[in-house]
């Protein structure tokens, strides 16, 4: 058995059965091993940021890692931005990067780069295998590391000689890491703060945003008068009919500061202290008042469900019913952010997955989506635009039978449009709505905050309208059918049709 | 004056007047400064690997740096692969990366990443400005560093408060760095080796591949019986009618070893010792025989023209005439690699710029292009696929009035297809020929070298034909007109038309 074969056997034995790939010459022995050994679903993407973003989407929906297969340092570099987003989402990825042979690397051949250096900033675990005999052991350790509570990106670098040399040994699966233990004192402290009656907030992140955890949090709030909010950006949030509603800390600094201005106690559950996405002159970086006390009920590396259970028990908080919400009707009239959000909520299929990289135009979605059918809501977590189409691709691979609806800003969508091809190739049930405002609208807003009206040069860097992007042609070029909507009525029709048919469909919405 | 304004003034004063940009929120003050201060040509690209690849193409054609404007660590990450290629090409770039404010960075906001860590592996110079008052001085140092002989990628990281704070000071332009001095002993040693009569090779790289240097090298070869070759991958080579011909060290290991098997002396001129692009089981990493002596006439950081002049003088080598070559006629009949090369050579406009990311299908171009009109030939240097369309974009910005002809493999082209939009927006005179074989052909060849025939899973990772990419639609989606050619006659017609009209045009050649 060569090293490559030991890798594939080890991954399969550890339950990793999906591989998002964009291989190169140095990975041919891995490709050959994948070809010989049945059991791994291999999904090709045409650029590496789709590989990594899809692996992230897969893990967000399954809570377990897929593998990637990337080509040397530059191939990894192309996928770093979505590994960054995945890291912020607490994702799980076994990130396999082929590389120059151990003895060839010192000769600095043209493609040689600082693979480990690139990996380190986005990975929680990095190892470069030294011998074929180590690959299986290293792969088992990578799968274990990737399953860490709160997120694990385990980058396993595989020099090509470690794959073609004989002497591979299948690594025995290692147990999923036990989450860091809860601190009983933290539970007591949080309970005491919430019992004080002073304005308090439960700030939820990670798996605390799933249905069962939300119910516990709602019970705690009902028992204590505390409020609950989610972090601004979340890897996955369960929402819609039958689920307790939660809003998010606003993105805009002023709104976030206003929202938290009364707080005496901030209780973190799988979340971190709120911080502005960016700094602005004269505005604070932190959102809560200086006088607010912060209590860590659970860190992202701890089990948030266990933490909420312990807190609810300590407080004697009884379950509370989910308030009924009515599903809105599809909107008509002008194409506005509100109208689009309403229509999406109205027409969302049951148990859909919403991938949201809508940036500026989609901010109204949150307010309307509580009335939608139950769904999972996946957001851009790390601010590195270009993860919507890849995330949708991976989520659809992870969840056959569930519709994926992607709200995709046009500027961000152009970063990783190659993902549409993979959606066509794999016949994935993805409806993509391109919110085509033909500008970097968020930047125009930020620019006006700088206190200036954009002139010609500034607009040259923020306007996408010269020439107009034609998303129907772009989709067609990659085998995805599409149609244009210029009114809410057209959007309603197209969305209903798209969600009901198998395979991908793209709607370009002029807005 | 704020820091951002001091940056723009400093760049302009130092002769940097072109900025390839994909800015974000943290760069809005720079965008505002660029808007207020006239003189900088700002070119927007829709993904950062086009930004960096275009900056590389610009520098290859002008021998001076453009600036980039990138958004935080993840924006830089998206552009790393073409910075890697640029580094291997010996390019010159002032790589400006906006980042979180100095006081905001420790709070680890979602977009915060290891910007310096990402930069270090591809940069020859990295600095993060600490105060607005430092930005001008740092920018002047960056421009100087970027102009280093043999290549300089100077990454200047600009926290957002260094741009909005007042106190900016324009940096005085610093002199272009003097190349490392030639070693007279190295000239003597090389002359002695070449005079020995034993089989000798001049291996040329960098600026040694320009017209004047090639003439000197040809004179040296004529005087001594030595041969000359270029490195396998070169940033820019001057070629065609009226120029001395040079071939390259073959890409394939066996062919390269055979080509160099007789050598007693290897003389490096702005080049490095040949090394295989990848290692293969049972094949050598080095190309020349163990018994061959290596002599470094000039390192990439030294002036190759001065080195060749000194060597020619030492040898008393007299100029030799350029052998006449006939321009081939356009090819007819079947679409083959040879036929395409012949047609390209036949129809190339005078003083064109050929950007070559043709990978497997374009390997015949070199043999035919000597008969073409004089041209500059820009290659993929670092093996990180996806630089053809961006390089062409930057070269066209650098050289208005000269036609750019891009030979673009389809698989590689998909990495950075966004560059077509910038070509449309800037109305660049670029003819793109997509060599659409609908597979990663080079990988299929490598796979067979592994000793296996690809099965279904392997083909799933190397075949681009399910669904077929439709490049005419992709180009149309970004505002570039295109047409399909399925025969040499159609290619000949389309190429003639495309090269004669202003603006970009794309030809999808089925092959």
Interface residues (C-beta under 8 A of the other chain):
Chain A: X21 X23 X24 X25 X26 X28 X29 X31 X32 X34 X35 X36 X40 X42 X43 X44 X46 X47 X49 X69 X72 X73 X74 X75 X77 X78 X80 X81 X84 X85 X88 X100 X101 X103 X104 X107 X108 X109 X110 X111 X113 X114 X117 X118 X120 X121 X122 X160 X161 X164 X232 X233 X272 X275 X276 X277 X278 X279 X281 X285 X286 X381 X382 X383 X384 X386 X411 X414 X415 X417 X418 X421 X424 X425 X442 X443 X446 X447 X449 X450 X452 X454 X455 X456 X457 X458 X460 X461 X462 X464 X466 X467 X468 X469 X470 X471 X472 X473 X474 X475 X476 X477 X478 X479
Chain B: X21 X23 X24 X25 X26 X28 X29 X31 X32 X34 X35 X36 X40 X42 X43 X44 X46 X47 X49 X69 X72 X73 X74 X75 X77 X78 X80 X81 X84 X85 X88 X100 X101 X103 X104 X107 X108 X109 X110 X111 X113 X114 X117 X118 X120 X121 X122 X160 X161 X164 X232 X233 X272 X275 X276 X277 X278 X279 X281 X285 X286 X381 X382 X383 X384 X386 X411 X414 X415 X417 X418 X421 X424 X425 X442 X443 X446 X447 X449 X450 X452 X454 X455 X456 X457 X458 X460 X461 X462 X464 X466 X467 X468 X469 X470 X471 X472 X473 X474 X475 X476 X477 X478 X479
